[in-house]
Amino acid sequence: MSRRVAIVTGALSRQGIGFATCKKLAETEATVILTDLITDDGAANELQARADEILALGGSAVAIHMDVTNKKQIFACVDQVINAYQRIDIVFNNAGTPAGVGSFLELTDEQWDLSYAVNLKGMADLSQAVLPHMIDQGGGVIINNASTSGLGATARMATYVATKFAVVGL
């Protein structure tokens, strides 16, 4: 069997869950696709540095810019992975934003919309993009990272908690 292929969102932060997951997947000999929102050359270089760290340890890794709030970028990433590896075995939906942390009475529509778009809709869109490929290949795994905030309310975190509860439902 060929090497498993895994897409991980929110993989930029060196201390984050996404990158830690990438390293663990690489240890299992999976080809890891590190994705994250890239807003400038510095972030692009950092994402590539994370992939290079995995390569230096003997793993297989590729960095791809993907904004989970942009369906075109999601489908382009999935197409790029399928074209290169002919499969996607694992998706770890990890991208998230704490947008909207603060006083409930001061939350803006923009904060609610961004929380929804990143924390929930991006997961659903990526899942919809990869599922046909997983079905065609006979299986795969999608993991949606919700955090403990999806299990109970936390003061001053209404948008984050609400979207993480929705992830648990998804």
KEKEDREN-47180 format. One record per atom (N, C-alpha, C, O): x, y, z. Coordinates in steps of 0.001 Angstrom, whole numbers, plus 500000, padded with zeros to 6 digits. Each point is the difference from the previous one (the first is absolute). Layout:
KEKEDREN-47180
XYZ;...
This chain:
KEKEDREN-47180
500842498819500000;499158501181500000;500885501242500000;501057500027500631;498494500994498653;500776501233499971;499845500750501317;499102499724500795;501770501203499404;500015500832501198;498663500709500170;499452500516499026;500006499518502202;498771500748500269;500259501487499820;501120500474500194;497834500258499435;500105501438499768;499032500695500953;498820499655500071;501704501330500660;499212500711501001;500054501503499759;501072500563499782;497760500085500260;499920501457499935;499712500510501408;499078499527500665;501716501435499779;499809500599501323;499817501498499818;500854500667499417;498021499869501085;499782501448499945;500510500623501292;500087499336501033;500246501942498895;500498500692501194;501333499451500461;500198499759501191;500725500039497867;501281499350500304;501164500974500159;501141499563500157;498604501733499806;501088500982499977;500749500146501325;501231500033500009;498061500053501086;500640500289501284;500891498851500453;499557498856500099;501691501462500171;500967498976500432;499577499341501309;500326498835500231;498954501888500631;499558499467501282;498553499501499956;499445499644501039;499939500324497786;498588499687499905;499690498520499850;500871499178499714;497860500517500489;499500498635499855;500166499518498559;500331498837499767;499440502055499269;500111499605498601;501389499494499645;500138498933499403;500892501821500957;501359499582499667;500405498757500787;500676499122499464;498916500796501802;500299498793500793;499374498773499343;500608498931499962;498181501227499524;499337498904499305;500742499632498723;500143498822499673;500327502192499607;500784499738498789;501227499152500305;500297499047499281;500408501300501778;501205499233500367;499641498558500348;500698499073499590;498225500734501160;499590498637500367;499586499200498776;500349498827499873;498907501804499226;499611499302498773;501218499626499168;500052498910499431;500924501983500496;501227499707499252;500746498823500622;500608499200499289;499345500695502036;500646498867500678;499363498674499606;500648498954500062;498081501086499532;499319498774499564;500197499760498502;499360499128499410;501526501651499989;500360499920498595;498913500505499066;499946499601498837;499186501275501660;499025500651499135;500666501180499292;500895500642500550;498666499631498248;500359501243499335;499073501058500573;498778499861499943;501801501189500605;499218501018500697;499913501267499156;501009500534499540;497756499933500270;499756501251499293;499671501036501065;498915499981500582;502022500919499669;499807501050500995;499304501174499328;500489500515498994;498376499915501548;499287501130499423;499737501054501064;499906499703501191;499979501531498347;499634501100500888;499711501224499153;500292500037498805;499131500958501837;499745501292499383;501331500741499890;500718500158500987;499598500288497815;501242500727499771;499635501422499591;499386500218498955;500997500743501876;499660501394499718;501190500819499515;499834501124499526;501369498312500592;501185500726499551;501145499017499781;499880498811500296;501234501703499181;501154499142499710;500570499361501265;500496498874499965;499429501852501151;500512499442501254;499247498748500398;500611499007500394;498071501027499509;499195498824500340;500254498866499011;500051498834500392;500107501499498337;500300498974498997;501330499326500318;500120498778499907;500868502011500465;501305499446500359;499905499130501254;500655498962500091;498530501464500870;499834499221501239;499334498657499723;500422498975500536;498541501025498629;499335498736499674;500968499061499293;500031498804500290;500754501729498790;501007499181499326;501049499507500994;500482498874499879;499876501955501098;500959499585501033;499465498820500804;500756499098500360;497936500905499923;499408498864500724;500112498721499155;500343498938500519;499368501172498189;500136498839499117;501454499554499935;500286498803500018;500631502155499908;501426499666499952;500463499288501271;500863499124499939;498568501247501210;500341499305501251;499627498526499921;500759499139500444;498094500574499002;499563498608499854;500892499275499004;500380498851500225;499955501819498672;500900499398499008;501361499696500616;500592498958499716;499907501943501124;501312499805500641;500002498802500938;501046499399500242;497789500255500284;499884498836500881;499768498706499221;499824498934500589;500177501171498075;499815498819499166;498559499765499579;499693498979499383;499425501949500940;498599499855499620;499734500553498618;500895500514499330;497864499369500261;499565500517498711;498968501093500267;498978499748500637;501287501467498877;499121501121500309;500009501025498872;501008500213499326;497826500414500494;499834501051499006;499182501110500647;499023499733500699;501380501516499065;499267501157500508;499122500557498880;500472500236498888;498236499972501420;499069500566499027;499188501094500678;499411499788501060;500566501373498318;499166501103500498;498540499647499763;499599499705498874;499599500328502207;498570499770499859;499263500763501086;500212499778501192;498927501116498381;499114500729500900;498712499191500089;499298499856498999;500378499617502172;498823499143500141;498694500750499817;498938499381499934;501122501956499981;498786500765499733;499795500231498506;499049500671499598;501837498776499584;499948500205498563;499827498644499315;500953499231499875;497822500485499684;499687498697499413;500846499703498769;500372498849499772;499940502180499425;500846499782498819;501385499509500412;500555499101499369;500005501491501695;501312499559500467;499933498576500566;500928499212499816;497988500468500862;499842498645500541;500009498978498865;500753499028500042;498406501194498943;499931499053498891;501308499973499203;500388498945499498;500287502183500378;501295500026499309;501032499175500764;500779499265499393;499231500852501922;500926499210500818;499712498513499841;500914499205499780;497826500425500330;499626498585499866;500390499487498611;500547498904499877;499177501873499090;500387499592498646;501510499833499882;500473499045499384;500287501878501204;501461499917499950;500485498722500684;500894499323499492;498523500349501649;500405498791500728;499622498743499215;500802499074499883;497993500896499586;499573498835499209;500878499836498764;500401498884499669;499898502212499650;500867499922498810;501392499484500341;500593499251499224;499928501143501923;501358499596500384;500053498581500585;500946499260499731;498042500351501069;500093498753500762;498888498991499696;500057498860500462;498935501552498766;498877499143499623;499146499526501179;499205499073499846;500944501543501316;499209499577501161;500071501037501113;500929500805500064;498077499159500803;500001500744501261;499418499042501033;498842499596499897;501954500048501085;499585499009500992;499524500618501308;499139499445500683;501428501703499658;499717500621501294;499836501501499794;500763500626499264;498230499941501395;499869501448500091;499872500337501476;499145499456500698;501705501438499770;499899500513501364;499591501458499894;500827500873499737;497879499381500472;499450501353499970;500325500679501327;499296499829500995;501771500933498995;500513500601501224;499952501521499990;500066500617501063;499820500003497770;500015501467499916;498910500579500890;498882499488500049;501456501571500643;499025500644500873;500389501435500273;501148500399499806;497882500368500645;500263501383500371;499251500339501278;498864499565500188;501761501208500692;499303500480501193;499300501336499753;499701500724500950;500037499610497786;499329501270499687;498727500117500823;499227499047500101;500563502094500473;498787500202500776;500151499731501475;499012500020500734;502196499730499718;500213499849501441;499842501380500624;500598500974499542;498607499096501488;499757501286500658;498561500092500461;499293498996500083;500294502190500208;498657500245500507;498943499611498970;500054500444498854;498989498730501552;498930499567499114;499248501193499416;499641499991498822;500126501010501976;499235501155499548;500742500850498972;499394500834499327;501902498957500553;500794500780499059;500402499216498748;500698500538499141;498878498216500743;500366499197498835;499361500571498743;498834500395499996;501957499637498939;499523500542498734;499570498867499060;500343498836500208;498911501525498772;499631499015498978;501242499418499347;500034498812499680;500981502008500121;501240499529499376;500683498931500853;500538499031499465;499443501140501850;500601498996500885;499213498694499948;500588498921499927;498089501174500110;499173498794499883;500244499312498668;500175498783499951;499837501985498971;500173499431498667;501356499321499838;500084498914499425;500980501716501076;501328499401499887;500094498721500826;500557499004499537;498908501014501670;500017498787500832;499295498853499297;500516498883499947;498299501396499511;499242498979499287;500778499504498784;500115498794499782;500418502138499427;500681499635498757;501228499132500239;500222499029499276;500576501309501732;501230499250500267;499717498746500821;500402498901499619;498910501263501502;499869498914500970;499022498908499601;500105498877500494;498947501421498627;499008498994499628;499898499808498492;500194498887499511;499510502155499754;499736499866498564;501229499494499257;499868499205499070;501316501237501317;501218499507499356;500161498498500151;500427499317499069;499229500167502112;500063498549500226;499022499272499094;500338498989499384;498450501534500543;498977499372499164;500407500039498527;499849499010499284;500668502135500268;500394500127498596;501146499054499648;499962499358498951;501051500546501900;501109499087499718;499509498551500033;500416499187499175;498723500496501754;499449498642500061;499237499669498719;500153498909499450;499031502023500076;499269499776498752;500954499847498813;499715499247499069;501390501449500960;500960499919498899;500734498664499964;500291499487498919;500010499942502246;500786498755500017;499147498734500006;500458498948499556;498322501141500936;499183498785500125;499814499226498698;500112498774500028;499615501858498843;499867499206498770;501257499184499687;499902498868499526;501263501696500735;501257499273499756;500153498841500980;500422498906499625;499230501348501636;500094498933501000;499026498865499682;500336498826500156;498472501523499404;499018498977499626;500522499184498826;499927498771500017;500604501906498959;500522499310498820;501161499071500337;500144498943499385;500681501438501580;501165499170500346;499664498947501052;500861499196500357;497914500792500143;499577498965500947;500147500366501458;499865499126500857;500407502137499464;500059500398501403;500927501160500258;500714500470499115;499255499972502108;500810501111500458;499503500444501362;499004499486500509;501696501469500074;499667500481501329;499986501526499996;500926500638499500;498005499940501066;499920501443500190;499876500256501493;499096499483500656;501817501317499871;500014500347501418;499743501493500114;500727500804499416;498235499576501339;499658501401500206;500370500388501423;499444499467500960;501495501459499172;500464500448501305;499049501056500550;499890501093499444;499425498580501645;499017500924500561;500500500724501234;499552501121500241;501310498341500528;500498500517501272;498985499737501106;498835499708499730;501604500397501487;499091499805501135;498951501097500056;498999499862500703;501216501229498564;498998501064499939;498727499543499302;498975500676500084;501074498203499238;498816499435499378;499175499177500965;498990499412499614;501430500542501635;499306499177501003;499345500814501104;499168499478500743;501194501789499372;499428500817501064;500291501469499775;500959500367499320;498207500455501254;500131501446499821;501219500557500725;500402499507501054;500173501532498353;501132500711500586;499710501493499894;499613500493498941;500573500210502148;499730501440500011;500841500721498964;501166499661499794;498252501323499561;500666500894499059;500510499285498744;500928500480499350;498477498385500310;500426499248498812;498790499505499204;500019498883499483;498936501932500413;498733499549499410;500147499453498589;499505498908499719;501158501813499388;500074499528498616;500843498735499895;499653499077499263;501445500881501469;500866498829499963;499267498782500530;500002498946499364;499372501191501795;499285498880500608;498848499549499106;499820498800499788;499408502129499691;498861499638499157;500445499222498761;499367499013499626;501711501425499743;500455499304498804;500634498659500342;499902499060499212;500737500830501932;500590498710500390;498906499010500417;500156498798499785;498747501675500803;498851499123500240;499477499484498659;499653498825499878;500290502041499131;499534499595498679;500918498954499381;499526499092499316;501775501020500913;500942499004499491;499700498637500621;500042498985499305;499663500982501967;499637498729500648;498770499416499303;499934498792499769;499101502051499900;498816499533499283;500306499527498606;499365499065499512;501602501563499826;500388499611498653;500592498606500001;500390499494498947;
